[in-house]
Amino acid sequence: MDKPEMSGRAIIESQIDFIRDHPLTWIADFFNDVSTNSSIGFYPGLIELIWGVLLWDLELLEEMNEVVT
């Protein structure tokens, strides 16, 4: 059975909701735990980079959501 097609706005909104409701709810705590328990700076730096990419992606999706009709 075929899945119903989603509009561009619906796809963007589902991506926004996912980022807000999942990784952004726990990444700050994860970063703090890794920073506290890591003996080297690699993993905290990597998580901070991923956190920044998530925030950047969220910002881009929100901008796209404003212009999609």
Sequence and secondary structure as in RCSB ss.txt:
>XXXX:A:sequence
MDKPEMSGRAIIESQIDFIRDHPLTWIADFFNDVSTNSSIGFYPGLIELIWGVLLWDLELLEEMNEVVT
>XXXX:A:secstr
       HHHHHHHHHHHHHHTHHHHHHHHHHHHHHH SSSHHHHHHHHHHHHHHHHHHHHHHHHHH  
